[in-house]
Amino acid sequence: MNQKDEYIIQTLNLTKEYNKGNINIKAVDAVDLKIRRGEIFGLLGPNGAGKTTLIHMLCTILRPTSGTAFVNGFDILKESGKVRKSIGIVFQDPSTDDELTAYENMEFHAMIYDVPVERENILDLLRLVELGERADSFVSTFSGGMRRRLEITRGLLHQPEILFLDEPTLGLDTQTRHKIWEYIREIATERGMTIILTTHYMEEADSICDRIAIIDGGKIKAIGSPAEMKRNLNTYKFIIKLIVNHSGEEFEKELVKSIMRREFGVDITDINITENSANEVVLEIDLKLDDDARKSFDDLLIEALISVKEALKEFENIEISTIDLHKPTLDDVFMHYTGKKLREEKPQPDHYLRMLASRKKSGVIIR
C-alpha cells in the first residue's frame, strides 16, 4: 500500500477471537474500515464492543486472528516497527510527574524514548496549548485541564502521523472540555495529523469529529459524519404544550383522530398525550421523514406543523402554549444501533494497554 494513500488507516477483514472455555468470542469481527489522512475520527461503542481490541491491533500490541490493517501505509503484521514509529498514544490515566516542571516532563519523555528534540521545539509545543508561560512551573500546580493539555503535547514530541486519544476530556468541566476540543482541532489542522479518539461525551464526538464509527458486538454498525448519521435517522418529534378547559380520554381520542385525518407528507409513527395539570396537556407527535428530492426536511417539518395547527383549530378553547422540535441527536443514533445510551456506559481505564505499551522494547510511544 502506498504510504501517501488517501486512507492513512485501512483494515481488511480484521478479526480478533478469544477462546473462553468452550466458547469462541469474536471481540472484533471482520472489520473493514477506512480512515482518511488528516481527519479526526471518533470510535463510539458500549463497553465490550471491541473498540479497545481494535485499537490494540492498530497499535500492533495485539496480533489479529485473521485479516490485517495498514497504518500510515505499513502492514501491522509485516512492518510493526514502522507502524509504531508512526503513532502516538495519549492514555486516559494521568501520566505526568508532579515533581517536574512542564518543560522537564517533556524533556524527560523525549530522553526515555530517544526522541531528538531541541529546547525551542519543546517550547513551541507548549505554546501551542497555551502552556508556554508555564514551562518552568511544577506540574503539581497545574489544574486537571492543564495536565491534560501537557499530556496531549507530549504526544506530539516525535511528530507522529497518527495520534490516538483515549477519553481526552474525561472528568474535566464543560469549559475546559471545550478548550481541549479547540486544541485538538487546531493540532489536526495545523499539523495535518490524523487523530483517532474514543469518548463517552456525545457532544465531544459531535463537535470535533469529522466522522465517527459506532461499534457493537465487534462489528461496525454505522459510519459517517455526525450530521449524516443524524440526518439518516430521519426521526423528529413535535412537543406541543396546550392550555385546555377540559381533557380526558374522550378528548384525547378525538384529538388524535383529528390529527390523523390531515395530510402531512410525512409518516406519523406515534402520538402521545399526557396531562401536566388540570388545564395543560402535552402533545407529542413522532415523525419519520423520507428523503424527498423536491423538498428539504425543514420544508416538510413546516408543512407538518401547519397541518397539526389546522387540526387543533377544530377544538374550541385550546391555546398553544409552546411548540418544541426535537431533532435527531447522536444519542438517538447510538440508541438506534446499540439499544442503549452511551452515557449509561462507564469508561474503563485500559490498564492492559498501558502495561504493554510502557515496555520500551515494544517501541510504542506512550504518553
C-alpha positions, 0 to 999 in steps of 0.5 A: 500500500502506498504510504501517501494513500488517501486512507492513512488507516485501512483494515481488511477483514480484521478479526480478533477471537478469544477462546473462553472455555468452550466458547469462541468470542469474536471481540472484533469481527471482520472489520473493514474500515477506512480512515482518511489522512488528516481527519479526526475520527471518533470510535463510539461503542458500549463497553465490550464492543471491541473498540479497545481490541481494535485499537490494540491491533492498530497499535500492533500490541495485539496480533489479529486472528485473521485479516490485517490493517495498514497504518500510515501505509505499513502492514501491522503484521509485516512492518510493526516497527514502522507502524509504531514509529508512526503513532502516538498514544495519549492514555486516559490515566494521568501520566505526568510527574508532579515533581517536574516542571512542564518543560522537564516532563517533556524533556524527560519523555523525549530522553526515555524514548530517544526522541531528538528534540531541541529546547525551542521545539519543546517550547513551541509545543507548549505554546501551542496549548497555551502552556508556554508561560508555564514551562518552568512551573511544577506540574503539581500546580497545574489544574486537571485541564492543564495536565491534560493539555501537557499530556496531549503535547507530549504526544506530539514530541516525535511528530507522529502521523497518527495520534490516538486519544483515549477519553481526552476530556474525561472528568474535566468541566464543560469549559475546559472540555471545550478548550481541549476540543479547540486544541485538538482541532487546531493540532489536526489542522495545523499539523495535518495529523490524523487523530483517532479518539474514543469518548463517552461525551456525545457532544465531544464526538459531535463537535470535533469529529469529522466522522465517527464509527459506532461499534457493537458486538465487534462489528461496525454498525454505522459510519459517517459524519455526525450530521449524516448519521443524524440526518439518516435517522430521519426521526423528529418529534413535535412537543406541543404544550396546550392550555385546555378547559377540559381533557380526558380520554374522550378528548384525547381520542378525538384529538388524535383522530383529528390529527390523523385525518390531515395530510402531512407528507410525512409518516406519523409513527406515534402520538402521545398525550399526557396531562401536566395539570388540570388545564395543560396537556402535552402533545407529542407527535413522532415523525419519520421523514423520507428523503424527498428530492423536491423538498428539504426536511425543514420544508416538510417539518413546516408543512407538518406543523401547519397541518397539526395547527389546522387540526387543533383549530377544530377544538374550541378553547385550546391555546398553544402554549409552546411548540418544541422540535426535537431533532435527531441527536447522536444519542438517538443514533447510538440508541438506534444501533446499540439499544442503549445510551452511551452515557449509561456506559462507564469508561474503563481505564485500559490498564492492559494497554498501558502495561504493554505499551510502557515496555520500551522494547515494544517501541510504542510511544506512550504518553 
